[in-house]
Amino acid sequence: MKPEDFGPIFAFFNEIGIIEQLSRTQLEAHLPEGLIAPHFGVLNHLVRLGDGRTPLQIAKAFQVPKTSMSHTLAVLQKRGLIDMATNPEDARSKIIAITQAGRDVREAAIVSLIPDFQRVLGQFDPENFKAALPFLIKLRETMDKARDAP
């Protein structure tokens, strides 16, 4: 491909970035005081993929330094949204588990977003979202693999 052929690809990712910013702001308006999108992201990650991950594994998944993730996890633990236990395979590290309170905060945020989703859905056929998902999932999986490649 020639450089000029990448214009639509850049525009596509630019739109995704703008949508991410708008959706993050919308989400944060529905989170309890003191929680931000990265906190929700960790709770969502633990619900989607399950408990038992180390802080380093979660930091790698979010592509942030371990120190940043440690701060995020400390906030979640202080609020009773996650538990940290000693890793039975390596006593120097911790294992993270979401608490019921963490699940409840995640679920409440999602439920409180429903009116916002309904306003958006009013402008689109819900089938548009379903049709876009396979492409977006494949794109995410491809980018995940590329990120982890040497």
C-alpha positions in Angstrom: 0.0 0.0 0.0 1.1 3.5 -0.7 1.1 6.1 2.1 -2.0 7.9 0.6 -3.9 4.6 0.9 -3.7 4.7 4.7 -5.9 7.8 5.0 -9.1 5.8 5.5 -7.3 3.5 8.0 -6.1 6.5 10.0 -9.6 8.0 9.8 -11.1 4.7 11.1 -8.8 4.6 14.1 -9.3 8.3 14.7 -13.0 7.7 14.9 -12.5 4.8 17.4 -10.3 7.1 19.5 -13.0 9.8 19.6 -15.7 7.2 20.4 -13.5 5.9 23.2 -13.1 9.4 24.7 -16.8 10.0 24.5 -17.8 6.7 25.9 -15.2 7.0 28.8 -16.6 10.3 29.8 -20.1 8.9 29.6 -19.1 5.9 31.8 -17.3 8.0 34.4 -20.5 10.1 34.9 -22.1 6.9 36.1 -19.4 5.6 38.4 -19.4 6.2 42.2 -17.5 9.2 43.4 -13.7 8.6 43.2 -13.8 5.8 40.6 -12.7 6.4 37.0 -12.7 4.4 33.8 -9.5 2.5 34.6 -11.0 1.2 37.8 -14.1 0.0 36.0 -11.8 -1.5 33.3 -10.1 -3.7 35.9 -13.5 -4.8 37.4 -14.8 -5.6 33.9 -11.6 -7.4 33.1 -11.9 -9.6 36.2 -15.6 -10.4 35.4 -14.8 -11.2 31.8 -11.7 -13.3 32.3 -12.1 -14.5 35.9 -10.1 -14.1 39.1 -6.7 -15.3 39.9 -4.5 -12.9 37.9 -1.5 -11.2 39.3 -1.0 -7.4 39.3 1.7 -7.8 36.6 -0.6 -9.9 34.4 -3.4 -7.2 34.7 -0.8 -4.4 34.0 0.3 -6.2 30.9 -3.3 -6.7 29.7 -3.9 -2.9 30.1 -0.4 -2.0 28.8 0.4 0.1 31.8 3.4 0.1 34.2 3.0 -2.3 37.1 3.3 0.8 39.5 0.3 2.4 37.8 -1.7 -0.8 38.1 -0.6 -1.2 41.7 -2.2 2.2 42.5 -5.4 1.3 40.6 -5.6 -2.0 42.5 -4.9 -0.3 45.8 -7.9 2.0 45.2 -10.2 -0.9 44.4 -9.0 -2.9 47.4 -9.5 0.1 49.8 -13.1 0.4 48.5 -13.7 -3.4 49.0 -14.1 -4.0 45.3 -11.3 -6.5 45.0 -9.4 -8.8 47.3 -5.6 -9.4 47.1 -4.2 -12.6 48.5 -0.7 -14.0 48.5 0.0 -16.0 45.4 0.4 -19.7 46.5 2.8 -20.3 43.6 5.0 -17.2 44.4 4.7 -15.6 47.8 6.3 -12.4 46.5 3.3 -11.7 44.3 -0.5 -11.3 44.8 -3.6 -12.9 43.3 -6.5 -10.6 42.5 -10.2 -11.5 42.9 -13.2 -9.3 42.4 -15.6 -9.1 45.4 -19.4 -9.1 45.3 -19.2 -5.4 45.9 -17.0 -5.0 42.9 -19.4 -7.0 40.8 -22.3 -4.9 42.1 -20.5 -1.6 41.2 -19.8 -2.9 37.7 -23.3 -4.1 37.2 -24.8 -0.8 38.5 -22.7 1.2 36.2 -23.8 -0.8 33.2 -27.5 -0.6 34.2 -27.2 3.1 34.8 -25.8 3.5 31.2 -29.0 1.9 29.7 -30.8 5.3 29.1 -27.6 6.6 27.4 -27.5 3.4 25.2 -31.2 3.8 24.4 -30.6 7.4 23.2 -27.9 6.1 20.9 -29.9 3.1 19.8 -32.7 5.4 18.8 -30.4 6.7 16.0 -29.3 3.3 14.8 -30.7 -0.1 13.9 -29.5 -2.5 16.7 -28.4 -4.9 13.9 -25.7 -2.3 13.0 -24.0 -3.0 16.3 -24.3 -6.8 15.9 -22.9 -6.6 12.4 -19.9 -4.5 13.5 -18.9 -6.9 16.4 -17.2 -9.7 14.4 -14.9 -7.1 12.6 -14.1 -5.3 15.9 -13.4 -8.6 17.7 -11.1 -9.7 14.9 -9.3 -6.3 14.9 -8.8 -6.5 18.7 -7.5 -10.0 18.5 -5.1 -9.1 15.7 -3.9 -6.1 17.6 -3.5 -8.1 20.8 -1.3 -10.7 19.0 0.7 -8.0 17.3 1.3 -6.3 20.7 2.6 -9.5 22.2 4.8 -10.4 19.2 8.6 -9.9 19.7 
